Amino acid sequence: MRALFVAFSLFLLAPAAPAQQYIFAWPAGEAMLKPRGGTTRGVPVTLDKEPSEAWRRLREPGLGAQERDRRAILAMAGAYRVSFDFLEVVRFDPALKPDAPYQSWATEYVFVAEDRPDFIALQHILLMRVVGKESEPLVQRHWRQEWRYEAEELLAYEGANTWAVKRAQDGRRGTWTQSVLQVDDSPRYAARGRWQHGETNSTWISDETWRPLPRREFSVRKDYQVLVGTNRHTVTPLGWVQEENNVKLVLADRRTLAREYGVARYERIRDFDFEPARRYFSASEPFWAEVRAAWRELEARAGRFTLRAQPDQGQLFVPFFEYAGKLEDGKPFDRDEARAFVRKTLDERYLAPAPRGCTGSGAMRRR
């Protein structure tokens, strides 16, 4: 896993989809824009065409509502080929330059990191084999999703690299709050929603939430600062799909520039060697648990905090990735040493004074 702190994320590598395609047609009279991305190609994979065991467990009769929800979340674990597509579908500012669509790909394994009756954590680990470099797979920690049943609070993004703990005001019964963590376990966004189960799929739809710009945007856009949107997770017999419906918001005057639609398709695959990803996950997870514990302590103590920069923009994550890499190379894990290192790194590298007068998405609200 050498030099992964330089790559940081799938989106910094910016590989193109296996074949360029267009999600929607552009309006009449506009030239079609070439999708953003790169030129790398992944090795061929074998799609699993049989319904997964997790899907069959999800469909068992007689389950209670909470347990069926839990099984839907757990069904997102496993081995996948993933494609990512994003496109601006509406421009509210007539003077806004058309934005090229974004496309990329990955192969990744989603691990069940924690599983309790009211809490499930799924850790995504990339393992990407690029044509021409098949013997040197890229292994990298990707995003983490944590699901809490009837959560009393969540950590909300307010803009300007600031997050605050928000209490749930009402309507918690039967809901699941999804918290999305960045690749270094720093916060990204959180939202509340409900699972709905049908004969052909199970779907969770979130309320509206603020989130910072991802790399695919901040690397090319400087004219807005916040994405405001909703998520939909749909579990099917052969995988799952995450859909995003986002508005691009200028923080200074709350002006919306455009709306984008995004879809990430997780297609289950088989006979793909994810063993290097498993080794990295096993070796480094005790360290990342200390990172998350430090963030939780900060949330409980401060309630509201600001980062010096976005972790990927400011390269804040580098010491954490280096430490995890040493564990992968065989360094014995020392909990006390790791704990002290994490807290020192957060204090000296990540945290900054909160800006005055920063207000954002506010308390959780029912859709």
Secondary structure in CASP SS format (residue, H / E / C, confidence):
PFRMAT SS
TARGET T0000
AUTHOR 0000-0000-0000
METHOD secondary structure of the structure
MODEL  1
M C 1.00
R C 1.00
A C 1.00
L H 1.00
F H 1.00
V H 1.00
A H 1.00
F C 1.00
S C 1.00
L H 1.00
F H 1.00
L H 1.00
L H 1.00
A C 1.00
P C 1.00
A C 1.00
A C 1.00
P C 1.00
A C 1.00
Q C 1.00
Q C 1.00
Y C 1.00
I C 1.00
F C 1.00
A C 1.00
W C 1.00
P C 1.00
A C 1.00
G C 1.00
E C 1.00
A C 1.00
M C 1.00
L C 1.00
K C 1.00
P C 1.00
R E 1.00
G C 1.00
G C 1.00
T C 1.00
T C 1.00
R C 1.00
G E 1.00
V C 1.00
P C 1.00
V C 1.00
T E 1.00
L E 1.00
D C 1.00
K C 1.00
E C 1.00
P C 1.00
S C 1.00
E H 1.00
A H 1.00
W H 1.00
R H 1.00
R H 1.00
L H 1.00
R C 1.00
E C 1.00
P C 1.00
G C 1.00
L C 1.00
G C 1.00
A H 1.00
Q H 1.00
E H 1.00
R H 1.00
D H 1.00
R H 1.00
R H 1.00
A H 1.00
I H 1.00
L H 1.00
A C 1.00
M C 1.00
A C 1.00
G E 1.00
A E 1.00
Y E 1.00
R E 1.00
V E 1.00
S E 1.00
F E 1.00
D E 1.00
F E 1.00
L E 1.00
E E 1.00
V E 1.00
V E 1.00
R E 1.00
F C 1.00
D C 1.00
P C 1.00
A C 1.00
L C 1.00
K C 1.00
P C 1.00
D C 1.00
A C 1.00
P C 1.00
Y E 1.00
Q E 1.00
S E 1.00
W E 1.00
A E 1.00
T E 1.00
E E 1.00
Y E 1.00
V E 1.00
F E 1.00
V E 1.00
A E 1.00
E E 1.00
D E 1.00
R E 1.00
P C 1.00
D C 1.00
F E 1.00
I E 1.00
A E 1.00
L E 1.00
Q E 1.00
H E 1.00
I E 1.00
L E 1.00
L E 1.00
M E 1.00
R C 1.00
V E 1.00
V C 1.00
G C 1.00
K C 1.00
E C 1.00
S C 1.00
E C 1.00
P C 1.00
L E 1.00
V E 1.00
Q E 1.00
R E 1.00
H E 1.00
W E 1.00
R E 1.00
Q E 1.00
E E 1.00
W E 1.00
R E 1.00
Y E 1.00
E C 1.00
A C 1.00
E C 1.00
E E 1.00
L E 1.00
L E 1.00
A E 1.00
Y E 1.00
E E 1.00
G E 1.00
A C 1.00
N C 1.00
T E 1.00
W E 1.00
A E 1.00
V E 1.00
K E 1.00
R E 1.00
A E 1.00
Q C 1.00
D C 1.00
G C 1.00
R C 1.00
R C 1.00
G C 1.00
T C 1.00
W E 1.00
T E 1.00
Q E 1.00
S E 1.00
V E 1.00
L E 1.00
Q C 1.00
V C 1.00
D C 1.00
D C 1.00
S C 1.00
P E 1.00
R E 1.00
Y E 1.00
A E 1.00
A E 1.00
R E 1.00
G E 1.00
R E 1.00
W E 1.00
Q E 1.00
H E 1.00
G C 1.00
E C 1.00
T C 1.00
N C 1.00
S E 1.00
T E 1.00
W E 1.00
I E 1.00
S E 1.00
D C 1.00
E C 1.00
T E 1.00
W E 1.00
R E 1.00
P E 1.00
L C 1.00
P C 1.00
R H 1.00
R H 1.00
E H 1.00
F H 1.00
S C 1.00
V C 1.00
R C 1.00
K C 1.00
D C 1.00
Y C 1.00
Q C 1.00
V E 1.00
L E 1.00
V E 1.00
G E 1.00
T E 1.00
N E 1.00
R E 1.00
H E 1.00
T E 1.00
V E 1.00
T E 1.00
P C 1.00
L C 1.00
G E 1.00
W E 1.00
V E 1.00
Q E 1.00
E E 1.00
E E 1.00
N E 1.00
N E 1.00
V E 1.00
K E 1.00
L E 1.00
V E 1.00
L C 1.00
A C 1.00
D C 1.00
R C 1.00
R E 1.00
T E 1.00
L E 1.00
A E 1.00
R E 1.00
E E 1.00
Y E 1.00
G E 1.00
V E 1.00
A E 1.00
R E 1.00
Y E 1.00
E E 1.00
R E 1.00
I E 1.00
R E 1.00
D C 1.00
F C 1.00
D C 1.00
F C 1.00
E H 1.00
P H 1.00
A H 1.00
R H 1.00
R H 1.00
Y H 1.00
F H 1.00
S H 1.00
A H 1.00
S H 1.00
E H 1.00
P H 1.00
F H 1.00
W H 1.00
A H 1.00
E H 1.00
V H 1.00
R H 1.00
A H 1.00
A H 1.00
W H 1.00
R H 1.00
E H 1.00
L H 1.00
E H 1.00
A H 1.00
R H 1.00
A H 1.00
G C 1.00
R E 1.00
F E 1.00
T E 1.00
L E 1.00
R C 1.00
A C 1.00
Q C 1.00
P C 1.00
D C 1.00
Q C 1.00
G C 1.00
Q C 1.00
L C 1.00
F C 1.00
V H 1.00
P H 1.00
F H 1.00
F H 1.00
E H 1.00
Y H 1.00
A H 1.00
G H 1.00
K H 1.00
L H 1.00
E H 1.00
D C 1.00
G C 1.00
K C 1.00
P C 1.00
F C 1.00
D C 1.00
R H 1.00
D H 1.00
E H 1.00
A H 1.00
R H 1.00
A H 1.00
F H 1.00
V H 1.00
R H 1.00
K H 1.00
T H 1.00
L H 1.00
D H 1.00
E H 1.00
R H 1.00
Y H 1.00
L E 1.00
A E 1.00
P C 1.00
A C 1.00
P C 1.00
R C 1.00
G C 1.00
C C 1.00
T C 1.00
G C 1.00
S C 1.00
G C 1.00
A C 1.00
M E 1.00
R C 1.00
R C 1.00
R C 1.00
END
